[in-house]
Structures are given as C-alpha cells and as structure tokens.
Amino acid sequence: MLSSMLTGVSQTPSLSIAAGILAVSLSTIYLLQFQWSCRTSKVPLAQERVLILGATSGVGRTLAHKYASRGAFVCVVGRRTAMLDEVVQECEALSSQGGFKDRILGIRGDCSDVQDMLTLRDAVQDAWSGLDTLILTAGVSALQPLMSVAGIDMSAPGPRSQANAEGIQHAVKAANAAVNGNFIGPYVVAITFIPFLTSTSPSPSIMLLSSVAAVIPAPTRTLYASTKSASLLLYQALSIEHPSIAFTFILPGTIEGDFRASAVDNPPGAPAPKIHEADPNKHGLKREAVADRCMRAIDKAEKMIFTPGYFRAGHISYWVWPTFIEWRARVKYNFKH
Ligand SMILES: NC(=O)c1ccc[n+]([C@@H]2O[C@H](COP(=O)([O-])OP(=O)(O)OC[C@H]3O[C@@H](n4cnc5c(N)ncnc54)[C@H](OP(=O)(O)O)[C@@H]3O)[C@@H](O)[C@H]2O)c1
C-alpha cells in the first residue's frame, strides 16, 4: 500500500514538489523555534544587553521604553543631547517600576563618526562587559523628486531649463548627507560592533530598521530608497559572512512621527521639506506596533519582516508586473508626470 502510494508520488511531479515544499517549510519552522528557545535560554530577557542606535525619537525611543520595561540593560544613543537625557530618564523610571536598578546608559554619538562609535563601545564594555543585541534605527529621510533637488521644476510649462553647476552641486551635497546617514553610519557600526558582539554574547543579534522603500522603488524617494537599499544589502551580505549572529531586517511602510523633518534633500532655497504623500501621522503605522514587531522578530530570530505583511506580495509583484506596482507607487506619492 505504502509502496504504491510512494510510487504514485514519484509518478506525479506536482505531488513530489508539494511534498518537498511541505518538508522544507516544516523544517524551517522547527529550526526557527529551536533558535528562539536557544536564545532565551542563553540570554534571559532580564539579562539582555541592548544597544539602540537612534533612540532619541521615533521607533528607537519606543523600543528603548519597551526593553527598559522588561528589565533589559539598555544603552540609548543619538546626537540630540537634550532628547537623549529625556529618554534616559524615561527608561530609568520604567526600569525601576519593574524592580530593576542601574540598567540604563545614555551616550551621545553619531553613528557615522568613527571616534564616537569607539567611545560608545568602550562605555558599553566598561558598564556591561559585552553586548547581546544591537538595534540600528538611525536614519535620515529624503523626500523630493531628484530633479527638484537640483532646482529644476519638471512640471513647469514651456521650454525645459537644464541643470546648472550650482543645482548639480546642491544635489551632490544632498546625496552625501543621505549616504552618510543611511549607509556610512550602518557601515561604521557594523565594523565597530560585529567582533565585539561575537566575542561577548552567547547569542548575538543585530536588527536593522530598513524600509519597504529599500526593495520597492517609489517616486520622490530616489535618494532615500537607494541609500536604505545599500545598507540593507550590506547587512544581508554580512549575515552570510557572520552566521553566528542572528540578523533581522525590518521593512516597514510609512510610520507616524517626525521622520520627514530629517530630510536632507530640500530644493535650493526651500525653507522646509515638501511632503507628497498622505499625512504620516494620520495614515502611518503606529510606532508601538512597529516596536512590538521588531522585538518579536529579534526574540524569534526572524530574518526579514515586511510590515504590513502584504508588502511582501508587493515586493514579489514588482518583478512579475512592474508597471502595476509603479502605478500604485505614483498614486501613493501623489506623483504626476
Ligand atoms: N518614519 C517612517 O515613515 C519610516 C518608514 C520606514 C522606515 N523607516 C526607518 O525607520 C528608522 C527610524 O525612523 P523614525 O520614524 O523612528 O524616525 P526618527 O524619529 O527621525 O528617528 C531617527 C532616529 O535616528 C537618530 N539618528 C539619525 N541619524 C543619526 C546618526 N547619524 N547617528 C545617531 N543617531 C542618528 C535620530 O536622533 P538624533 O537626530 O538625535 O541623532 C533619531 O533618534 C529610520 O531608519 C527610517 O529609515 C521610517
């Protein structure tokens, strides 16, 4: 009976493929659960040493609150000193409400500054003798159609003006700022902390807060998407070079908050960034929800998370039916040409 069933399967290629897919899926689920139980047994939640780079506002700040509440050792990092002091106080209050003491550090630092990152690593070494979880939320936004960054209005009627030296220089300056914030920062952080993590944690983990824009192109996001994409690819390749570290990549859509105020690509003479999409504070994902998803993914050593989950289908659809996704992106960013 069994042999006739097996013979039947081998004679039906689609059944064999389905059985293969099922076997691979079940083994993946088993391996993920195994990794998860290993991490919590090796790094108990109230012993976890967590470094959050980019914690003075937004998702990084919310993550700091949540890790402090569950008793972790938390080091918050950012460039704005006054906001850093506030986060430290908030985290200390949450930590002590849970009965924990002396678990919060605040260090001012710029991720792209080599000396700042070395000073930070020394401080973490002195305080905790090592690190288990590195969370990188730092990043800068860029929001304009590229030609407008160079001072050219493509929607103006009449003969088209050409890019001049001043406009191109302005666009180069914007690109340098975006590369520095979204690629050089993560690059310096990786080199500074990967050997430190692997030599001091029984179960090291790195989470990169990327963006769905890193894998699905969008108008008005040329600089932002290409620089976020560069850091995502950098960390994906690093995850192959360092299999002992659990790398997690989070790719969210628009999130509520003031991220757009950090835009590095205002057109020449523009006083403030022009926002093309619907108000992020009305339509964006809630910071709390994104932070919860980040923590669950780190705890379970999940690799690549789209949030909302249907963006994964958008990513696949771009390769199957690019014109449809391009049309959707034009609608979302209110981009007409
Ligand atoms: N908001 C969205 O719609 C959205 C959507 C998808 C993905 N994301 C990604 O999510 C991440 C966080 O976004 P958010 O909404 O939480 O923005 P946010 O409120 O602006 O937070 C960014 C944080 O990064 C810090 N930071 C920026 N550059 C830094 C640097 N060079 N060194 C150290 N810290 C730096 C900022 O602090 P200081 O200025 O004090 O240094 C701030 O604490 C970003 O990487 C972004 O690309 C955002």
Ligand as a Chemical Component Dictionary entry (heavy atoms), coordinates in Angstrom:
data_LIG
# 
_chem_comp.id                   LIG 
_chem_comp.type                 NON-POLYMER 
_chem_comp.pdbx_formal_charge   0 
_chem_comp.three_letter_code    LIG 
# 
loop_
_chem_comp_atom.comp_id 
_chem_comp_atom.atom_id 
_chem_comp_atom.alt_atom_id 
_chem_comp_atom.type_symbol 
_chem_comp_atom.charge 
_chem_comp_atom.model_Cartn_x 
_chem_comp_atom.model_Cartn_y 
_chem_comp_atom.model_Cartn_z 
_chem_comp_atom.pdbx_ordinal 
LIG N1  N1  N 0  9.071  57.106 9.585  1  
LIG C1  C1  C 0  8.785  56.353 8.537  2  
LIG O1  O1  O 0  7.807  56.582 7.819  3  
LIG C2  C2  C 0  9.680  55.185 8.213  4  
LIG C3  C3  C 0  9.217  54.209 7.333  5  
LIG C4  C4  C 0  10.029 53.117 7.044  6  
LIG C5  C5  C 0  11.282 53.016 7.616  7  
LIG N2  N2  N 1  11.717 53.976 8.472  8  
LIG C6  C6  C 0  13.058 53.852 9.055  9  
LIG O2  O2  O 0  12.901 53.758 10.459 10 
LIG C7  C7  C 0  14.012 54.377 11.108 11 
LIG C8  C8  C 0  13.509 55.240 12.257 12 
LIG O3  O3  O 0  12.561 56.152 11.773 13 
LIG P1  P1  P 0  11.668 57.029 12.775 14 
LIG O4  O4  O 0  10.363 57.223 12.136 15 
LIG O5  O5  O -1 11.756 56.467 14.136 16 
LIG O6  O6  O 0  12.471 58.418 12.657 17 
LIG P2  P2  P 0  13.045 59.447 13.718 18 
LIG O7  O7  O 0  12.032 59.763 14.767 19 
LIG O8  O8  O 0  13.606 60.592 12.928 20 
LIG O9  O9  O 0  14.225 58.656 14.422 21 
LIG C9  C9  C 0  15.503 58.543 13.858 22 
LIG C10 C10 C 0  16.491 58.424 14.990 23 
LIG O10 O10 O 0  17.783 58.251 14.445 24 
LIG C11 C11 C 0  18.687 59.149 15.072 25 
LIG N3  N3  N 0  19.767 59.421 14.145 26 
LIG C12 C12 C 0  19.680 59.846 12.865 27 
LIG N4  N4  N 0  20.908 59.949 12.330 28 
LIG C13 C13 C 0  21.782 59.551 13.296 29 
LIG C14 C14 C 0  23.180 59.425 13.345 30 
LIG N5  N5  N 0  23.960 59.722 12.302 31 
LIG N6  N6  N 0  23.739 58.971 14.481 32 
LIG C15 C15 C 0  22.976 58.673 15.566 33 
LIG N7  N7  N 0  21.657 58.762 15.573 34 
LIG C16 C16 C 0  21.057 59.209 14.454 35 
LIG C17 C17 C 0  17.852 60.355 15.438 36 
LIG O11 O11 O 0  18.389 61.041 16.548 37 
LIG P3  P3  P 0  19.354 62.312 16.518 38 
LIG O12 O12 O 0  18.817 63.250 15.474 39 
LIG O13 O13 O 0  19.220 62.821 17.929 40 
LIG O14 O14 O 0  20.711 61.801 16.218 41 
LIG C18 C18 C 0  16.557 59.669 15.875 42 
LIG O15 O15 O 0  16.670 59.261 17.214 43 
LIG C19 C19 C 0  14.800 55.118 10.037 44 
LIG O16 O16 O 0  15.998 54.418 9.783  45 
LIG C20 C20 C 0  13.908 55.088 8.824  46 
LIG O17 O17 O 0  14.647 54.959 7.614  47 
LIG C21 C21 C 0  10.943 55.059 8.785  48 
# 
loop_
_chem_comp_bond.comp_id 
_chem_comp_bond.atom_id_1 
_chem_comp_bond.atom_id_2 
_chem_comp_bond.value_order 
_chem_comp_bond.pdbx_ordinal 
LIG N1  C1  SING 1  
LIG C1  O1  DOUB 2  
LIG C1  C2  SING 3  
LIG C2  C3  SING 4  
LIG C2  C21 DOUB 5  
LIG C3  C4  DOUB 6  
LIG C4  C5  SING 7  
LIG C5  N2  DOUB 8  
LIG N2  C6  SING 9  
LIG N2  C21 SING 10 
LIG C6  O2  SING 11 
LIG C6  C20 SING 12 
LIG O2  C7  SING 13 
LIG C7  C8  SING 14 
LIG C7  C19 SING 15 
LIG C8  O3  SING 16 
LIG O3  P1  SING 17 
LIG P1  O4  DOUB 18 
LIG P1  O5  SING 19 
LIG P1  O6  SING 20 
LIG O6  P2  SING 21 
LIG P2  O7  DOUB 22 
LIG P2  O8  SING 23 
LIG P2  O9  SING 24 
LIG O9  C9  SING 25 
LIG C9  C10 SING 26 
LIG C10 O10 SING 27 
LIG C10 C18 SING 28 
LIG O10 C11 SING 29 
LIG C11 N3  SING 30 
LIG C11 C17 SING 31 
LIG N3  C12 SING 32 
LIG N3  C16 SING 33 
LIG C12 N4  DOUB 34 
LIG N4  C13 SING 35 
LIG C13 C14 SING 36 
LIG C13 C16 DOUB 37 
LIG C14 N5  SING 38 
LIG C14 N6  DOUB 39 
LIG N6  C15 SING 40 
LIG C15 N7  DOUB 41 
LIG N7  C16 SING 42 
LIG C17 O11 SING 43 
LIG C17 C18 SING 44 
LIG O11 P3  SING 45 
LIG P3  O12 DOUB 46 
LIG P3  O13 SING 47 
LIG P3  O14 SING 48 
LIG C18 O15 SING 49 
LIG C19 O16 SING 50 
LIG C19 C20 SING 51 
LIG C20 O17 SING 52 
# 
